[in-house]
Amino acid sequence: MRLLEERISGTDLPEFKALLSTIAHWREEILNYFDYPITNGFTEGKNNRIKTIKRMAYGYRNMDNFRMRILATNPGYEVKVSHLLM
């Protein structure tokens, strides 16, 4: 990472200056990924699926139906009648 910083620090391009600033601000978090390769991709995917369902439905009038639709679209999740009562 230091080599990258050294190579782009001599340029006058504002995009590279912004990149250097971002790297400096997030250095610890960026380097932590290499020790602990964990991301929030799974959560972001679930959130995206929920937003897509919401857009496709143009807003559910009943929150229970919206919840059931979300649960039904998760692979491996068995929707039960008891979930309607939650």
FIKOL-39487 format. One record per atom (N, C-alpha, C): residue number from 1; residue in one letter; atom name; x, y negated, z negated. Coordinates in nm, 4 decimals, decimal comma, padded with zeros to 6 digits, m for minus. Layout:
   dovo   vofi   zator         xx         yy         zz
    NUM      a      CA          X          Y          Z
...
***
This chain:
   dovo   vofi   zator         xx         yy         zz
      1      m       N    00,0830    00,1177    00,0000
      1      m      CA    00,0000    00,0000    00,0000
      1      m       C    00,0883   m00,1252    00,0000
      2      r       N    00,1976   m00,1183   m00,0705
      2      r      CA    00,2877   m00,2348   m00,0721
      2      r       C    00,3454   m00,2629    00,0661
      3      l       N    00,3752   m00,1568    00,1403
      3      l      CA    00,4273   m00,1742    00,2759
      3      l       C    00,3242   m00,2472    00,3624
      4      l       N    00,1996   m00,2074    00,3516
      4      l      CA    00,0925   m00,2747    00,4258
      4      l       C    00,0853   m00,4219    00,3867
      5      e       N    00,0901   m00,4479    00,2574
      5      e      CA    00,0844   m00,5867    00,2105
      5      e       C    00,2017   m00,6683    00,2636
      6      e       N    00,3205   m00,6089    00,2631
      6      e      CA    00,4390   m00,6796    00,3127
      6      e       C    00,4260   m00,7120    00,4611
      7      r       N    00,3744   m00,6167    00,5371
      7      r      CA    00,3647   m00,6362    00,6824
      7      r       C    00,2618   m00,7414    00,7216
      8      i       N    00,1531   m00,7494    00,6495
      8      i      CA    00,0493   m00,8448    00,6899
      8      i       C    00,0579   m00,9775    00,6146
      9      s       N    00,1428   m00,9867    00,5137
      9      s      CA    00,1513   m01,1118    00,4372
      9      s       C    00,2140   m01,2252    00,5180
     10      g       N    00,2929   m01,1922    00,6198
     10      g      CA    00,3576   m01,2952    00,6997
     10      g       C    00,2711   m01,3523    00,8103
     11      t       N    00,1530   m01,3017    00,8271
     11      t      CA    00,0665   m01,3479    00,9356
     11      t       C   m00,0225   m01,4635    00,8902
     12      d       N   m00,0681   m01,5412    00,9852
     12      d      CA   m00,1553   m01,6547    00,9544
     12      d       C   m00,3030   m01,6250    00,9815
     13      l       N   m00,3325   m01,5035    01,0199
     13      l      CA   m00,4720   m01,4691    01,0499
     13      l       C   m00,5561   m01,4710    00,9218
     14      p       N   m00,6669   m01,5433    00,9226
     14      p      CA   m00,7508   m01,5513    00,8024
     14      p       C   m00,8083   m01,4152    00,7613
     15      e       N   m00,8314   m01,3273    00,8597
     15      e      CA   m00,8843   m01,1944    00,8274
     15      e       C   m00,7848   m01,1151    00,7435
     16      f       N   m00,6555   m01,1266    00,7765
     16      f      CA   m00,5536   m01,0558    00,6995
     16      f       C   m00,5365   m01,1172    00,5610
     17      k       N   m00,5503   m01,2479    00,5517
     17      k      CA   m00,5427   m01,3132    00,4206
     17      k       C   m00,6589   m01,2662    00,3324
     18      a       N   m00,7763   m01,2530    00,3922
     18      a      CA   m00,8922   m01,2025    00,3181
     18      a       C   m00,8689   m01,0576    00,2755
     19      l       N   m00,8084   m00,9781    00,3638
     19      l      CA   m00,7774   m00,8392    00,3308
     19      l       C   m00,6802   m00,8322    00,2140
     20      l       N   m00,5766   m00,9136    00,2154
     20      l      CA   m00,4797   m00,9156    00,1056
     20      l       C   m00,5471   m00,9537   m00,0262
     21      s       N   m00,6360   m01,0493   m00,0199
     21      s      CA   m00,7083   m01,0909   m00,1400
     21      s       C   m00,7945   m00,9768   m00,1938
     22      t       N   m00,8617   m00,9071   m00,1040
     22      t      CA   m00,9456   m00,7941   m00,1444
     22      t       C   m00,8614   m00,6833   m00,2056
     23      i       N   m00,7488   m00,6522   m00,1432
     23      i      CA   m00,6599   m00,5481   m00,1957
     23      i       C   m00,6091   m00,5870   m00,3340
     24      a       N   m00,5700   m00,7129   m00,3508
     24      a      CA   m00,5200   m00,7584   m00,4808
     24      a       C   m00,6285   m00,7477   m00,5878
     25      h       N   m00,7504   m00,7831   m00,5509
     25      h      CA   m00,8608   m00,7805   m00,6468
     25      h       C   m00,9003   m00,6384   m00,6856
     26      w       N   m00,8986   m00,5456   m00,5903
     26      w      CA   m00,9468   m00,4089   m00,6121
     26      w       C   m00,8342   m00,3059   m00,6189
     27      r       N   m00,7100   m00,3484   m00,6359
     27      r      CA   m00,5941   m00,2579   m00,6330
     27      r       C   m00,6122   m00,1369   m00,7254
     28      e       N   m00,6459   m00,1606   m00,8501
     28      e      CA   m00,6575   m00,0506   m00,9456
     28      e       C   m00,7646    00,0494   m00,9021
     29      e       N   m00,8788   m00,0017   m00,8579
     29      e      CA   m00,9879    00,0867   m00,8159
     29      e       C   m00,9505    00,1655   m00,6906
     30      i       N   m00,8834    00,1002   m00,5976
     30      i      CA   m00,8410    00,1682   m00,4745
     30      i       C   m00,7446    00,2808   m00,5077
     31      l       N   m00,6462    00,2523   m00,5912
     31      l      CA   m00,5471    00,3541   m00,6266
     31      l       C   m00,6074    00,4647   m00,7128
     32      n       N   m00,7061    00,4324   m00,7953
     32      n      CA   m00,7723    00,5347   m00,8768
     32      n       C   m00,8388    00,6412   m00,7910
     33      y       N   m00,8845    00,6024   m00,6730
     33      y      CA   m00,9497    00,7000   m00,5856
     33      y       C   m00,8564    00,8167   m00,5544
     34      f       N   m00,7271    00,7902   m00,5403
     34      f      CA   m00,6332    00,8961   m00,5054
     34      f       C   m00,6079    00,9901   m00,6227
     35      d       N   m00,6279    00,9429   m00,7454
     35      d      CA   m00,6176    01,0299   m00,8628
     35      d       C   m00,7489    01,1037   m00,8882
     36      y       N   m00,8599    01,0357   m00,8645
     36      y      CA   m00,9930    01,0916   m00,8886
     36      y       C   m01,0790    01,0655   m00,7652
     37      p       N   m01,0743    01,1547   m00,6656
     37      p      CA   m01,1453    01,1300   m00,5391
     37      p       C   m01,2969    01,1486   m00,5511
     38      i       N   m01,3577    01,0587   m00,6260
     38      i      CA   m01,5020    01,0626   m00,6474
     38      i       C   m01,5613    00,9350   m00,5880
     39      t       N   m01,6705    00,9503   m00,5135
     39      t      CA   m01,7371    00,8331   m00,4564
     39      t       C   m01,8838    00,8342   m00,4971
     40      n       N   m01,9528    00,7282   m00,4666
     40      n      CA   m02,0963    00,7214   m00,4928
     40      n       C   m02,1753    00,7500   m00,3649
     41      g       N   m02,1136    00,8189   m00,2704
     41      g      CA   m02,1784    00,8497   m00,1432
     41      g       C   m02,3077    00,9278   m00,1586
     42      f       N   m02,3105    01,0231   m00,2505
     42      f      CA   m02,4306    01,1033   m00,2730
     42      f       C   m02,5462    01,0134   m00,3170
     43      t       N   m02,5192    00,9261   m00,4128
     43      t      CA   m02,6217    00,8354   m00,4634
     43      t       C   m02,6672    00,7381   m00,3556
     44      e       N   m02,5727    00,6862   m00,2783
     44      e      CA   m02,6073    00,5938   m00,1697
     44      e       C   m02,6953    00,6635   m00,0661
     45      g       N   m02,6671    00,7909   m00,0385
     45      g      CA   m02,7482    00,8671    00,0561
     45      g       C   m02,8910    00,8851    00,0070
     46      k       N   m02,9050    00,9174   m00,1218
     46      k      CA   m03,0394    00,9328   m00,1795
     46      k       C   m03,1152    00,8001   m00,1751
     47      n       N   m03,0464    00,6924   m00,2095
     47      n      CA   m03,1086    00,5600   m00,2072
     47      n       C   m03,1524    00,5237   m00,0652
     48      n       N   m03,0696    00,5549    00,0332
     48      n      CA   m03,1040    00,5280    00,1727
     48      n       C   m03,2275    00,6078    00,2143
     49      r       N   m03,2351    00,7330    00,1713
     49      r      CA   m03,3512    00,8163    00,2044
     49      r       C   m03,4788    00,7564    00,1459
     50      i       N   m03,4723    00,7101    00,0212
     50      i      CA   m03,5891    00,6497   m00,0433
     50      i       C   m03,6320    00,5234    00,0310
     51      k       N   m03,5363    00,4411    00,0691
     51      k      CA   m03,5685    00,3185    00,1429
     51      k       C   m03,6308    00,3498    00,2784
     52      t       N   m03,5829    00,4561    00,3435
     52      t      CA   m03,6388    00,4968    00,4725
     52      t       C   m03,7833    00,5425    00,4560
     53      i       N   m03,8096    00,6228    00,3529
     53      i      CA   m03,9465    00,6683    00,3264
     53      i       C   m04,0370    00,5480    00,3008
     54      k       N   m03,9867    00,4538    00,2248
     54      k      CA   m04,0657    00,3342    00,1927
     54      k       C   m04,0988    00,2544    00,3185
     55      r       N   m04,0012    00,2414    00,4088
     55      r      CA   m04,0249    00,1688    00,5346
     55      r       C   m04,1252    00,2424    00,6224
     56      m       N   m04,1113    00,3744    00,6309
     56      m      CA   m04,1996    00,4532    00,7168
     56      m       C   m04,3442    00,4492    00,6675
     57      a       N   m04,3625    00,4373    00,5379
     57      a      CA   m04,4971    00,4417    00,4805
     57      a       C   m04,5633    00,3049    00,4763
     58      y       N   m04,4886    00,1994    00,5034
     58      y      CA   m04,5410    00,0631    00,4926
     58      y       C   m04,6014    00,0388    00,3552
     59      g       N   m04,5416    00,0999    00,2549
     59      g      CA   m04,5866    00,0798    00,1167
     59      g       C   m04,6960    00,1768    00,0777
     60      y       N   m04,6664    00,2635   m00,0140
     60      y      CA   m04,7684    00,3547   m00,0653
     60      y       C   m04,8567    00,2792   m00,1635
     61      r       N   m04,9860    00,3028   m00,1557
     61      r      CA   m05,0775    00,2394   m00,2515
     61      r       C   m05,0735    00,3119   m00,3848
     62      n       N   m05,0344    00,4371   m00,3810
     62      n      CA   m05,0330    00,5190   m00,5012
     62      n       C   m04,8884    00,5584   m00,5315
     63      m       N   m04,8369    00,5193   m00,6458
     63      m      CA   m04,6980    00,5473   m00,6819
     63      m       C   m04,6718    00,6973   m00,6920
     64      d       N   m04,7713    00,7748   m00,7345
     64      d      CA   m04,7536    00,9202   m00,7438
     64      d       C   m04,7284    00,9811   m00,6061
     65      n       N   m04,8005    00,9345   m00,5040
     65      n      CA   m04,7798    00,9856   m00,3683
     65      n       C   m04,6407    00,9500   m00,3176
     66      f       N   m04,5968    00,8295   m00,3475
     66      f      CA   m04,4627    00,7861   m00,3077
     66      f       C   m04,3573    00,8742   m00,3747
     67      r       N   m04,3747    00,8983   m00,5034
     67      r      CA   m04,2804    00,9831   m00,5779
     67      r       C   m04,2786    01,1253   m00,5216
     68      m       N   m04,3959    01,1800   m00,4928
     68      m      CA   m04,4034    01,3160   m00,4387
     68      m       C   m04,3358    01,3243   m00,3020
     69      r       N   m04,3512    01,2221   m00,2209
     69      r      CA   m04,2866    01,2206   m00,0891
     69      r       C   m04,1352    01,2215   m00,1046
     70      i       N   m04,0839    01,1435   m00,1991
     70      i      CA   m03,9399    01,1406   m00,2243
     70      i       C   m03,8924    01,2780   m00,2698
     71      l       N   m03,9631    01,3381   m00,3644
     71      l      CA   m03,9237    01,4699   m00,4151
     71      l       C   m03,9323    01,5760   m00,3059
     72      a       N   m04,0329    01,5672   m00,2206
     72      a      CA   m04,0526    01,6676   m00,1160
     72      a       C   m03,9440    01,6626   m00,0093
     73      t       N   m03,8780    01,5501    00,0077
     73      t      CA   m03,7754    01,5391    00,1119
     73      t       C   m03,6367    01,5797    00,0635
     74      n       N   m03,6245    01,6187   m00,0631
     74      n      CA   m03,4953    01,6629   m00,1147
     74      n       C   m03,4807    01,8125   m00,0933
     75      p       N   m03,3824    01,8539   m00,0126
     75      p      CA   m03,3630    01,9965    00,0127
     75      p       C   m03,3338    02,0719   m00,1168
     76      g       N   m03,3963    02,1875   m00,1300
     76      g      CA   m03,3722    02,2712   m00,2461
     76      g       C   m03,4545    02,2324   m00,3676
     77      y       N   m03,5347    02,1292   m00,3555
     77      y      CA   m03,6181    02,0862   m00,4675
     77      y       C   m03,7587    02,1368   m00,4440
     78      e       N   m03,8106    02,2129   m00,5378
     78      e      CA   m03,9446    02,2683   m00,5245
     78      e       C   m04,0444    02,1742   m00,5912
     79      v       N   m04,1355    02,1216   m00,5132
     79      v      CA   m04,2369    02,0306   m00,5666
     79      v       C   m04,3445    02,1134   m00,6340
     80      k       N   m04,3737    02,0788   m00,7580
     80      k      CA   m04,4749    02,1507   m00,8349
     80      k       C   m04,5897    02,0563   m00,8673
     81      v       N   m04,7056    02,1127   m00,8875
     81      v      CA   m04,8230    02,0325   m00,9204
     81      v       C   m04,7996    01,9556   m01,0498
     82      s       N   m04,7244    02,0134   m01,1432
     82      s      CA   m04,7000    01,9460   m01,2714
     82      s       C   m04,6244    01,8154   m01,2532
     83      h       N   m04,5520    01,8000   m01,1413
     83      h      CA   m04,4796    01,6756   m01,1170
     83      h       C   m04,5750    01,5595   m01,0915
     84      l       N   m04,6958    01,5915   m01,0490
     84      l      CA   m04,7935    01,4852   m01,0267
     84      l       C   m04,8347    01,4183   m01,1572
     85      l       N   m04,8227    01,4914   m01,2664
     85      l      CA   m04,8680    01,4406   m01,3950
     85      l       C   m04,7634    01,3563   m01,4660
     86      m       N   m04,6438    01,3486   m01,4133
     86      m      CA   m04,5355    01,2741   m01,4799
     86      m       C   m04,5493    01,1269   m01,4591
***
